[in-house]
Amino acid sequence: MDRKYIENEHVVDRYLAGELTVREAREFEMFCLEHPDFLNQLPIPVRLKARLSRRPSDESETGIFRTIPSTATRTALEVSDEGFAVDDEPEHSRWSGGSGVQRGILAVLLVALIAALGGLWAYAMRASALEKELRTKELEAQAVRMQPPASVQTYRVRPVRAQPSEPTLQLGWMMPPQLLELHIDVTEGKFTQFRITIDKVDEGRLLQIRRMTRDSNRELRLGLNSSAFGPGEYLLRLDAYNWRGQTQEYGWVRLGLN
């Protein structure tokens, strides 16, 4: 008798039901006695396993009559009639066949843990980036907040014909703020009225002043609070009005406040 025969012939079920002959029962009991690992894996009561793990004495059972069951067989019948609880089965027997399932569960849990840690790391990096961005915005907000000028500084500038790519007047960022008195030379030509447009480079328009008249020194005078602009570069475009009220490009000034 071997494992394959026991499985194919349903020997365990027939043994518990008392349907085996004495010879079959003895062969099954002897196989269990010689293969304790196989015995531990059988789904049978603990009491019966203990009985099968002991070699029976020759005087206790005859074995010559095929219809006389062995002592272990009678114990199997008694246990089958009484029933047994799953709790009677030792833990190692109950879980011995589930080691592969346990490893699968542990692998799934490990993958889930790694994914959770990766999510936490990504969240922490995103939170750090958002915090840094918020601080930058706060600094920019403080930089462009209107503040009273601490002093007045006069700058005389001459506009250039073509739009400049670099500042024609580099001032830097002024702390504390200054009131910038810009005296723009418009002596060329007979134009008396001008339109001034101020744009922040790469951002957009800030303001536009129309019909501004030059003074007796042939200058346009602007008073600008440096804290109202914020760090960056600014383009001042000058357009002159002709006698028909139409404008034509006159010149450019580029301020550097950074």
Backbone as CSV, one residue per row, in Angstrom:
resi,resn,N_x,N_y,N_z,CA_x,CA_y,CA_z,C_x,C_y,C_z
1,MET,0.861,-1.188,0.000,0.000,0.000,0.000,0.893,1.232,0.000
2,ASP,0.535,2.205,-0.820,1.304,3.441,-0.887,0.339,4.628,-0.950
3,ARG,0.897,5.812,-1.048,0.085,7.037,-1.024,-0.901,7.066,-2.188
4,LYS,-0.427,6.673,-3.371,-1.294,6.722,-4.536,-2.473,5.764,-4.380
5,TYR,-2.191,4.583,-3.867,-3.261,3.604,-3.663,-4.261,4.119,-2.624
6,ILE,-3.749,4.702,-1.559,-4.634,5.235,-0.504,-5.541,6.316,-1.067
7,GLU,-4.978,7.157,-1.927,-5.772,8.254,-2.495,-6.780,7.731,-3.513
8,ASN,-6.348,6.841,-4.384,-7.242,6.340,-5.434,-8.375,5.485,-4.876
9,GLU,-8.081,4.701,-3.858,-9.077,3.778,-3.302,-9.851,4.371,-2.125
10,HIS,-9.618,5.643,-1.834,-10.333,6.313,-0.730,-10.213,5.508,0.566
11,VAL,-8.994,5.091,0.813,-8.756,4.219,1.969,-9.091,4.919,3.276
12,VAL,-8.781,6.215,3.390,-9.026,6.931,4.647,-10.516,6.959,4.957
13,ASP,-11.328,7.310,3.958,-12.774,7.363,4.188,-13.323,5.972,4.522
14,ARG,-12.870,4.959,3.822,-13.347,3.597,4.094,-12.864,3.108,5.450
15,TYR,-11.666,3.551,5.838,-11.146,3.150,7.144,-12.005,3.745,8.257
16,LEU,-12.354,5.034,8.115,-13.186,5.683,9.127,-14.585,5.086,9.154
17,ALA,-15.058,4.602,7.989,-16.396,4.009,7.933,-16.395,2.535,8.327
18,GLY,-15.218,1.936,8.569,-15.138,0.533,8.952,-15.393,-0.426,7.816
19,GLU,-15.117,0.020,6.584,-15.400,-0.815,5.420,-14.183,-1.590,4.928
20,LEU,-13.027,-1.420,5.562,-11.833,-2.145,5.140,-11.795,-3.528,5.783
21,THR,-11.198,-4.466,5.072,-10.944,-5.777,5.679,-9.812,-5.640,6.682
22,VAL,-9.618,-6.683,7.492,-8.552,-6.648,8.492,-7.198,-6.465,7.814
23,ARG,-6.986,-7.177,6.718,-5.702,-7.057,6.030,-5.482,-5.634,5.513
24,GLU,-6.511,-5.047,4.889,-6.385,-3.669,4.391,-6.171,-2.696,5.534
25,ALA,-6.921,-2.916,6.623,-6.770,-2.028,7.777,-5.377,-2.128,8.358
26,ARG,-4.861,-3.403,8.473,-3.515,-3.581,9.007,-2.464,-2.924,8.103
27,GLU,-2.623,-3.077,6.796,-1.664,-2.466,5.866,-1.707,-0.936,5.954
28,PHE,-2.901,-0.396,6.070,-3.029,1.057,6.204,-2.395,1.540,7.502
29,GLU,-2.681,0.793,8.617,-2.111,1.178,9.911,-0.597,1.068,9.887
30,MET,-0.072,0.037,9.239,1.373,-0.121,9.152,2.005,1.006,8.318
31,PHE,1.324,1.410,7.245,1.834,2.510,6.426,1.882,3.808,7.235
32,CYS,0.818,4.051,8.017,0.791,5.256,8.863,1.886,5.201,9.911
33,LEU,2.124,3.999,10.459,3.150,3.848,11.484,4.538,4.113,10.911
34,GLU,4.754,3.694,9.688,6.067,3.861,9.066,6.244,5.234,8.410
35,HIS,5.149,5.960,8.235,5.222,7.296,7.605,4.502,8.315,8.491
36,PRO,5.135,8.730,9.593,4.476,9.663,10.529,4.122,11.014,9.898
37,ASP,4.916,11.455,8.892,4.577,12.730,8.254,3.256,12.629,7.504
38,PHE,3.029,11.483,6.870,1.745,11.264,6.197,0.607,11.217,7.212
39,LEU,0.863,10.562,8.352,-0.161,10.459,9.400,-0.547,11.835,9.933
40,ASN,0.441,12.723,10.116,0.159,14.059,10.657,-0.711,14.885,9.715
41,GLN,-0.639,14.590,8.415,-1.401,15.370,7.444,-2.831,14.867,7.254
42,LEU,-3.153,13.709,7.823,-4.494,13.158,7.629,-5.533,13.957,8.400
43,PRO,-6.700,14.218,7.797,-7.771,14.960,8.483,-8.602,14.035,9.385
44,ILE,-7.949,13.475,10.389,-8.626,12.548,11.310,-8.427,13.037,12.725
45,PRO,-9.216,12.585,13.679,-9.109,13.056,15.066,-7.747,12.760,15.673
46,VAL,-7.394,13.582,16.651,-6.110,13.440,17.333,-6.003,12.089,18.037
47,ARG,-7.097,11.666,18.666,-7.067,10.396,19.401,-6.746,9.236,18.470
48,LEU,-7.313,9.274,17.267,-7.049,8.209,16.309,-5.616,8.284,15.793
49,LYS,-5.111,9.499,15.593,-3.714,9.640,15.179,-2.777,9.053,16.221
50,ALA,-3.091,9.315,17.506,-2.256,8.764,18.578,-2.288,7.242,18.565
51,ARG,-3.448,6.665,18.283,-3.566,5.206,18.256,-2.792,4.615,17.079
52,LEU,-2.879,5.317,15.926,-2.183,4.814,14.742,-0.670,4.964,14.843
53,SER,-0.206,5.878,15.687,1.236,6.083,15.832,1.889,5.049,16.736
54,ARG,1.093,4.172,17.393,1.642,3.123,18.270,1.493,1.763,17.588
55,ARG,2.538,0.973,17.677,2.503,-0.366,17.073,1.643,-1.281,17.949
56,PRO,0.608,-1.940,17.396,-0.245,-2.819,18.203,0.486,-4.110,18.570
57,SER,0.145,-4.637,19.730,0.735,-5.927,20.156,0.075,-7.064,19.388
58,ASP,0.835,-8.119,19.179,0.304,-9.247,18.410,-0.789,-9.986,19.154
59,GLU,-0.798,-9.906,20.506,-1.790,-10.644,21.269,-3.139,-9.954,21.288
60,SER,-3.173,-8.662,21.002,-4.427,-7.923,21.157,-5.394,-8.169,20.024
61,GLU,-4.909,-8.557,18.844,-5.791,-8.731,17.697,-5.378,-9.987,16.922
62,THR,-6.365,-10.681,16.381,-6.072,-11.948,15.689,-5.536,-11.722,14.306
63,GLY,-6.243,-11.007,13.501,-5.804,-10.715,12.133,-5.984,-11.870,11.183
64,ILE,-6.509,-13.023,11.617,-6.661,-14.146,10.693,-8.029,-14.175,10.062
65,PHE,-8.998,-13.473,10.687,-10.330,-13.403,10.099,-10.480,-12.053,9.409
66,ARG,-10.843,-12.112,8.156,-10.931,-10.886,7.376,-11.995,-9.940,7.885
67,THR,-12.998,-10.431,8.574,-14.095,-9.566,9.004,-13.880,-8.994,10.389
68,ILE,-12.787,-9.428,11.061,-12.533,-8.902,12.407,-11.694,-7.642,12.265
69,PRO,-12.207,-6.480,12.654,-11.436,-5.251,12.522,-10.357,-5.171,13.579
70,SER,-9.347,-4.403,13.301,-8.284,-4.192,14.272,-8.750,-3.227,15.347
71,THR,-7.934,-3.123,16.399,-8.269,-2.192,17.488,-8.330,-0.768,16.980
72,ALA,-7.388,-0.378,16.114,-7.401,0.981,15.566,-8.635,1.221,14.722
73,THR,-9.075,0.177,14.000,-10.288,0.326,13.201,-11.495,0.538,14.082
74,ARG,-11.575,-0.232,15.192,-12.702,-0.032,16.117,-12.670,1.370,16.716
75,THR,-11.472,1.869,17.006,-11.351,3.243,17.517,-11.834,4.246,16.481
76,ALA,-11.504,3.999,15.207,-11.968,4.886,14.143,-13.471,4.903,14.068
77,LEU,-14.103,3.722,14.211,-15.562,3.654,14.180,-16.171,4.391,15.354
78,GLU,-15.561,4.230,16.539,-16.089,4.918,17.718,-15.984,6.426,17.559
79,VAL,-14.829,6.873,17.088,-14.642,8.317,16.907,-15.579,8.852,15.851
80,SER,-15.783,8.071,14.768,-16.691,8.495,13.714,-18.100,8.627,14.235
81,ASP,-18.510,7.692,15.110,-19.851,7.771,15.691,-19.977,8.950,16.632
82,GLU,-18.887,9.227,17.397,-18.954,10.310,18.380,-18.843,11.674,17.714
83,GLY,-18.151,11.739,16.569,-17.866,13.018,15.928,-16.694,13.683,16.624
84,PHE,-16.083,14.644,15.993,-14.968,15.361,16.622,-14.998,16.797,16.137
85,ALA,-14.486,17.672,16.994,-14.455,19.105,16.704,-13.166,19.446,15.991
86,VAL,-13.245,20.464,15.158,-12.042,20.886,14.452,-11.005,21.402,15.421
87,ASP,-11.459,21.939,16.585,-10.528,22.474,17.561,-9.644,21.404,18.155
88,ASP,-10.061,20.093,18.056,-9.222,19.023,18.577,-7.967,18.834,17.746
89,GLU,-7.980,19.327,16.535,-6.854,19.139,15.633,-5.745,20.116,15.999
90,PRO,-4.514,19.699,16.111,-3.421,20.621,16.436,-3.210,21.629,15.323
91,GLU,-2.645,22.785,15.717,-2.483,23.886,14.780,-1.574,23.504,13.622
92,HIS,-0.480,22.751,13.892,0.450,22.439,12.802,-0.199,21.552,11.771
93,SER,-1.136,20.672,12.199,-1.820,19.805,11.239,-2.799,20.591,10.408
94,ARG,-3.484,21.528,11.070,-4.504,22.294,10.367,-3.885,23.208,9.315
95,TRP,-2.665,23.696,9.574,-2.063,24.659,8.667,-0.938,24.070,7.823
96,SER,-0.663,22.789,8.013,0.473,22.229,7.296,0.287,22.292,5.787
97,GLY,-0.950,22.154,5.329,-1.183,22.188,3.888,-1.374,23.582,3.352
98,GLY,-1.374,24.605,4.227,-1.643,25.968,3.760,-0.428,26.850,3.738
99,SER,0.780,26.256,3.792,1.983,27.084,3.806,2.109,27.894,2.523
100,GLY,1.730,27.299,1.395,1.788,28.042,0.136,0.828,29.210,0.121
101,VAL,-0.370,28.993,0.664,-1.352,30.081,0.743,-0.839,31.189,1.639
102,GLN,-0.212,30.778,2.773,0.324,31.783,3.687,1.405,32.610,3.012
103,ARG,2.275,31.950,2.266,3.319,32.703,1.562,2.719,33.658,0.542
104,GLY,1.658,33.223,-0.130,0.996,34.116,-1.081,0.402,35.334,-0.402
105,ILE,-0.227,35.105,0.760,-0.818,36.225,1.503,0.266,37.184,1.964
106,LEU,1.381,36.625,2.472,2.481,37.480,2.919,3.054,38.287,1.759
107,ALA,3.146,37.671,0.584,3.663,38.397,-0.581,2.744,39.550,-0.961
108,VAL,1.429,39.292,-0.940,0.465,40.356,-1.258,0.561,41.485,-0.244
109,LEU,0.671,41.126,1.043,0.785,42.149,2.083,2.068,42.956,1.920
110,LEU,3.157,42.277,1.537,4.415,42.983,1.337,4.318,43.967,0.180
111,VAL,3.703,43.537,-0.917,3.522,44.441,-2.066,2.651,45.633,-1.682
112,ALA,1.587,45.367,-0.912,0.712,46.460,-0.476,1.462,47.429,0.421
113,LEU,2.326,46.895,1.299,3.105,47.760,2.184,4.067,48.627,1.390
114,ILE,4.741,48.026,0.396,5.668,48.799,-0.432,4.922,49.892,-1.200
115,ALA,3.742,49.547,-1.730,2.948,50.549,-2.451,2.519,51.682,-1.527
116,ALA,2.138,51.327,-0.293,1.725,52.358,0.661,2.889,53.274,1.015
117,LEU,4.080,52.681,1.226,5.254,53.500,1.529,5.609,54.407,0.355
118,GLY,5.489,53.869,-0.870,5.741,54.707,-2.043,4.762,55.865,-2.145
119,GLY,3.488,55.585,-1.829,2.491,56.654,-1.842,2.783,57.715,-0.804
120,LEU,3.205,57.283,0.392,3.548,58.246,1.440,4.741,59.095,1.031
121,TRP,5.742,58.459,0.400,6.912,59.218,-0.036,6.530,60.251,-1.096
122,ALA,5.704,59.847,-2.057,5.268,60.785,-3.098,4.460,61.928,-2.494
123,TYR,3.599,61.595,-1.516,2.798,62.636,-0.863,3.698,63.613,-0.117
124,ALA,4.735,63.078,0.565,5.642,63.950,1.308,6.407,64.873,0.362
125,MET,6.855,64.336,-0.790,7.570,65.161,-1.753,6.665,66.246,-2.319
126,ARG,5.407,65.883,-2.605,4.463,66.858,-3.136,4.168,67.933,-2.103
127,ALA,4.015,67.523,-0.841,3.751,68.491,0.223,4.930,69.438,0.392
128,SER,6.160,68.899,0.294,7.346,69.746,0.407,7.413,70.753,-0.742
129,ALA,7.092,70.291,-1.963,7.106,71.197,-3.114,6.049,72.289,-2.972
130,LEU,4.867,71.913,-2.482,3.807,72.903,-2.291,4.189,73.910,-1.215
131,GLU,4.838,73.424,-0.154,5.265,74.340,0.908,6.299,75.332,0.390
132,LYS,7.242,74.831,-0.429,8.252,75.721,-0.995,7.609,76.745,-1.936
133,GLU,6.646,76.283,-2.728,5.955,77.196,-3.640,5.172,78.252,-2.873
134,LEU,4.553,77.850,-1.765,3.800,78.793,-0.951,4.715,79.849,-0.353
135,ARG,5.885,79.435,0.115,6.833,80.406,0.666,7.294,81.387,-0.399
136,THR,7.526,80.865,-1.617,7.930,81.750,-2.709,6.847,82.779,-3.017
137,LYS,5.591,82.318,-3.034,4.487,83.239,-3.288,4.376,84.283,-2.185
138,GLU,4.612,83.859,-0.945,4.548,84.812,0.162,5.632,85.875,0.026
139,LEU,6.847,85.443,-0.365,7.924,86.414,-0.552,7.609,87.370,-1.697
140,GLU,7.033,86.829,-2.783,6.663,87.697,-3.900,5.572,88.678,-3.495
141,ALA,4.624,88.203,-2.685,3.557,89.093,-2.230,4.114,90.217,-1.365
142,GLN,5.086,89.869,-0.513,5.702,90.908,0.304,6.480,91.898,-0.550
143,ALA,7.098,91.363,-1.634,7.906,92.232,-2.486,7.057,93.249,-3.233
144,VAL,5.847,92.855,-3.658,5.013,93.763,-4.446,4.024,94.535,-3.580
145,ARG,4.084,94.365,-2.282,3.177,95.114,-1.416,3.576,96.590,-1.414
146,MET,2.583,97.431,-1.608,2.845,98.863,-1.658,3.352,99.364,-0.305
147,GLN,4.484,100.116,-0.364,5.080,100.685,0.840,5.435,102.140,0.566
148,PRO,5.400,102.963,1.583,5.765,104.368,1.369,7.249,104.493,1.054
149,PRO,7.605,105.329,0.072,9.025,105.481,-0.273,9.791,106.169,0.850
150,ALA,11.007,105.691,1.064,11.846,106.269,2.115,12.657,107.450,1.605
151,SER,12.806,107.558,0.273,13.596,108.659,-0.287,13.147,108.914,-1.720
152,VAL,13.663,110.016,-2.283,13.357,110.389,-3.667,14.662,110.413,-4.448
153,GLN,14.652,109.770,-5.619,15.855,109.724,-6.443,15.485,110.118,-7.870
154,THR,16.268,111.011,-8.453,15.999,111.505,-9.801,16.905,110.800,-10.808
155,TYR,16.298,110.381,-11.931,17.049,109.720,-13.003,16.665,110.379,-14.324
156,ARG,17.690,110.766,-15.086,17.456,111.356,-16.403,17.782,110.302,-17.461
157,VAL,16.822,110.078,-18.346,17.000,109.030,-19.353,16.645,109.582,-20.731
158,ARG,17.280,108.976,-21.744,16.978,109.320,-23.128,16.444,108.059,-23.801
159,PRO,15.263,108.115,-24.384,14.700,106.925,-25.024,15.513,106.504,-26.244
160,VAL,15.482,105.200,-26.526,16.151,104.661,-27.714,15.093,104.380,-28.773
161,ARG,15.539,104.311,-30.043,14.592,104.174,-31.139,13.954,102.778,-31.193
162,ALA,14.770,101.742,-31.066,14.259,100.367,-31.179,14.019,99.771,-29.788
163,GLN,13.115,98.821,-29.746,12.821,98.176,-28.462,14.064,97.448,-27.955
164,PRO,14.566,97.794,-26.761,15.808,97.194,-26.267,15.556,95.814,-25.664
165,SER,16.575,94.954,-25.757,16.499,93.625,-25.145,17.148,93.595,-23.771
166,GLU,17.894,94.641,-23.430,18.538,94.774,-22.127,18.129,96.102,-21.500
167,PRO,18.182,96.186,-20.155,17.788,97.438,-19.499,18.654,98.613,-19.949
168,THR,17.996,99.723,-20.270,18.717,100.965,-20.551,18.959,101.754,-19.278
169,LEU,18.239,101.391,-18.202,18.456,101.991,-16.886,18.330,100.875,-15.844
170,GLN,19.494,100.436,-15.338,19.510,99.348,-14.354,19.522,99.949,-12.949
171,LEU,18.449,99.693,-12.197,18.315,100.279,-10.867,18.496,99.246,-9.754
172,GLY,18.200,97.972,-10.030,18.245,96.967,-8.972,17.016,97.058,-8.083
173,TRP,16.902,96.087,-7.176,15.755,96.081,-6.268,16.054,96.981,-5.081
174,MET,15.166,97.909,-4.833,15.415,98.964,-3.854,14.719,98.664,-2.535
175,MET,15.520,98.507,-1.505,15.000,98.337,-0.149,15.812,99.236,0.768
176,PRO,15.154,100.202,1.405,13.720,100.510,1.371,13.316,101.117,0.022
177,PRO,12.004,101.152,-0.250,11.524,101.667,-1.538,11.908,103.130,-1.754
178,GLN,11.980,103.483,-3.043,12.277,104.859,-3.436,11.172,105.387,-4.341
179,LEU,11.027,106.709,-4.325,10.181,107.379,-5.309,11.079,107.748,-6.480
180,LEU,10.838,107.099,-7.622,11.690,107.298,-8.792,11.184,108.484,-9.595
181,GLU,11.989,109.544,-9.654,11.670,110.710,-10.485,12.364,110.518,-11.827
182,LEU,11.583,110.096,-12.834,12.139,109.877,-14.162,11.953,111.128,-15.011
183,HIS,13.063,111.660,-15.506,13.025,112.794,-16.430,13.399,112.252,-17.806
184,ILE,12.390,112.124,-18.674,12.599,111.513,-19.982,12.788,112.616,-21.021
185,ASP,13.922,112.580,-21.682,14.278,113.599,-22.673,13.499,113.355,-23.971
186,VAL,12.673,114.348,-24.373,11.908,114.261,-25.625,12.149,115.521,-26.459
187,THR,13.413,115.924,-26.528,13.745,117.153,-27.254,13.682,116.967,-28.768
188,GLU,13.855,115.723,-29.235,13.837,115.497,-30.674,12.419,115.641,-31.217
189,GLY,12.310,116.383,-32.306,11.014,116.555,-32.936,10.220,117.696,-32.318
190,LYS,9.096,117.984,-32.941,8.237,119.076,-32.486,7.012,118.577,-31.736
191,PHE,7.042,117.309,-31.316,5.891,116.742,-30.605,5.826,117.308,-29.198
192,THR,4.608,117.591,-28.762,4.416,118.140,-27.414,3.620,117.209,-26.513
193,GLN,2.853,116.308,-27.091,2.043,115.382,-26.294,2.442,113.935,-26.611
194,PHE,2.393,113.142,-25.547,2.865,111.759,-25.669,1.945,110.796,-24.911
195,ARG,2.016,109.559,-25.362,1.353,108.457,-24.643,2.441,107.521,-24.117
196,ILE,2.375,107.231,-22.812,3.368,106.356,-22.172,2.678,105.060,-21.750
197,THR,3.228,103.942,-22.198,2.701,102.615,-21.849,3.788,101.841,-21.114
198,ILE,3.440,101.278,-19.947,4.402,100.510,-19.142,3.942,99.053,-19.084
199,ASP,4.798,98.147,-19.542,4.542,96.700,-19.506,5.647,96.011,-18.724
200,LYS,5.266,94.984,-17.969,6.280,94.141,-17.333,6.683,93.061,-18.324
201,VAL,7.980,92.899,-18.514,8.494,91.960,-19.509,8.007,90.545,-19.196
202,ASP,7.484,89.877,-20.220,7.009,88.486,-20.150,5.768,88.316,-19.281
203,GLU,5.132,89.406,-18.882,3.917,89.272,-18.068,2.741,90.039,-18.670
204,GLY,2.783,91.359,-18.639,1.640,92.081,-19.186,1.679,93.559,-18.848
205,ARG,0.603,94.228,-19.218,0.516,95.680,-19.082,0.213,96.093,-17.651
206,LEU,0.884,97.184,-17.239,0.646,97.749,-15.911,-0.179,99.026,-15.978
207,LEU,0.210,99.921,-16.836,-0.555,101.173,-16.923,-0.268,101.862,-18.252
208,GLN,-1.131,102.844,-18.558,-0.969,103.654,-19.769,-1.442,105.074,-19.459
209,ILE,-0.594,106.022,-19.813,-0.907,107.443,-19.597,-1.015,108.107,-20.969
210,ARG,-2.142,108.815,-21.212,-2.372,109.432,-22.514,-2.336,110.961,-22.407
211,ARG,-1.967,111.564,-23.513,-1.951,113.026,-23.659,-1.099,113.696,-22.581
212,MET,0.075,113.124,-22.327,0.991,113.717,-21.348,1.842,114.764,-22.069
213,THR,1.860,115.979,-21.537,2.536,117.106,-22.199,3.926,117.303,-21.608
214,ARG,4.911,117.557,-22.480,6.267,117.801,-22.006,6.335,119.181,-21.365
215,ASP,7.303,119.356,-20.472,7.424,120.645,-19.776,8.303,121.602,-20.576
216,SER,8.641,122.737,-19.960,9.423,123.760,-20.664,10.842,123.300,-20.957
217,ASN,11.304,122.291,-20.193,12.642,121.735,-20.454,12.609,120.612,-21.501
218,ARG,11.438,120.453,-22.134,11.222,119.401,-23.116,11.496,118.006,-22.519
219,GLU,10.928,117.813,-21.351,11.048,116.534,-20.646,9.667,116.053,-20.211
220,LEU,9.524,114.736,-20.152,8.349,114.124,-19.525,8.773,113.654,-18.145
221,ARG,8.011,114.024,-17.125,8.395,113.684,-15.758,7.390,112.689,-15.167
222,LEU,7.939,111.588,-14.666,7.123,110.549,-14.025,7.639,110.314,-12.615
223,GLY,6.726,110.210,-11.662,7.078,109.836,-10.290,6.508,108.451,-9.991
224,LEU,7.371,107.467,-9.815,6.949,106.078,-9.629,7.461,105.536,-8.301
225,ASN,6.572,104.885,-7.542,6.959,104.212,-6.300,7.533,102.840,-6.667
226,SER,8.788,102.599,-6.332,9.431,101.339,-6.736,8.744,100.118,-6.133
227,SER,8.130,100.242,-4.946,7.474,99.086,-4.315,6.183,98.694,-5.021
228,ALA,5.680,99.557,-5.914,4.448,99.238,-6.636,4.700,98.315,-7.823
229,PHE,5.953,98.082,-8.162,6.269,97.304,-9.349,6.713,95.881,-9.031
230,GLY,7.531,95.695,-8.035,8.049,94.369,-7.759,9.272,94.069,-8.602
231,PRO,10.025,93.029,-8.245,11.243,92.700,-8.990,10.927,92.311,-10.428
232,GLY,11.817,92.716,-11.350,11.633,92.378,-12.752,12.118,93.495,-13.655
233,GLU,11.820,93.361,-14.954,12.177,94.380,-15.940,10.906,94.937,-16.571
234,TYR,10.938,96.234,-16.864,9.746,96.938,-17.341,10.094,97.751,-18.584
235,LEU,9.185,97.685,-19.563,9.337,98.435,-20.810,8.435,99.661,-20.797
236,LEU,9.026,100.821,-21.044,8.269,102.064,-21.203,8.288,102.422,-22.691
237,ARG,7.099,102.435,-23.285,6.991,102.787,-24.700,6.421,104.191,-24.806
238,LEU,7.074,105.029,-25.609,6.629,106.403,-25.823,6.091,106.533,-27.246
239,ASP,4.847,106.995,-27.344,4.222,107.289,-28.633,3.856,108.771,-28.655
240,ALA,4.196,109.433,-29.751,3.931,110.871,-29.878,2.648,111.103,-30.674
241,TYR,1.900,112.155,-30.288,0.683,112.551,-31.008,1.052,113.603,-32.059
242,ASN,0.566,113.398,-33.305,0.772,114.418,-34.332,-0.391,115.414,-34.315
243,TRP,-0.409,116.327,-35.243,-1.436,117.378,-35.238,-2.823,116.827,-35.534
244,ARG,-2.907,115.611,-36.081,-4.203,114.989,-36.338,-4.706,114.148,-35.149
245,GLY,-3.911,114.068,-34.107,-4.299,113.260,-32.947,-3.933,111.800,-33.080
246,GLN,-3.172,111.472,-34.113,-2.733,110.094,-34.303,-1.382,109.891,-33.613
247,THR,-1.126,108.631,-33.200,0.127,108.347,-32.490,1.104,107.637,-33.404
248,GLN,2.370,107.876,-33.144,3.434,107.174,-33.836,4.546,106.873,-32.833
249,GLU,5.220,105.754,-33.075,6.249,105.323,-32.121,7.358,106.358,-32.040
250,TYR,7.735,106.676,-30.764,8.758,107.701,-30.551,10.046,107.087,-29.975
251,GLY,9.916,106.225,-28.964,11.127,105.653,-28.359,10.783,104.688,-27.225
252,TRP,11.868,104.102,-26.658,11.707,103.085,-25.618,12.680,103.329,-24.467
253,VAL,12.225,102.929,-23.272,13.083,102.894,-22.083,12.828,101.557,-21.385
254,ARG,13.918,100.896,-20.995,13.764,99.606,-20.286,14.404,99.719,-18.906
255,LEU,13.564,99.523,-17.871,14.019,99.628,-16.484,14.301,98.239,-15.921
256,GLY,15.421,98.122,-15.198,15.747,96.874,-14.515,15.599,97.034,-13.013
257,LEU,14.603,96.376,-12.444,14.373,96.435,-10.990,14.563,95.029,-10.395
258,ASN,15.768,94.493,-10.514,16.029,93.158,-9.977,17.507,93.007,-9.632
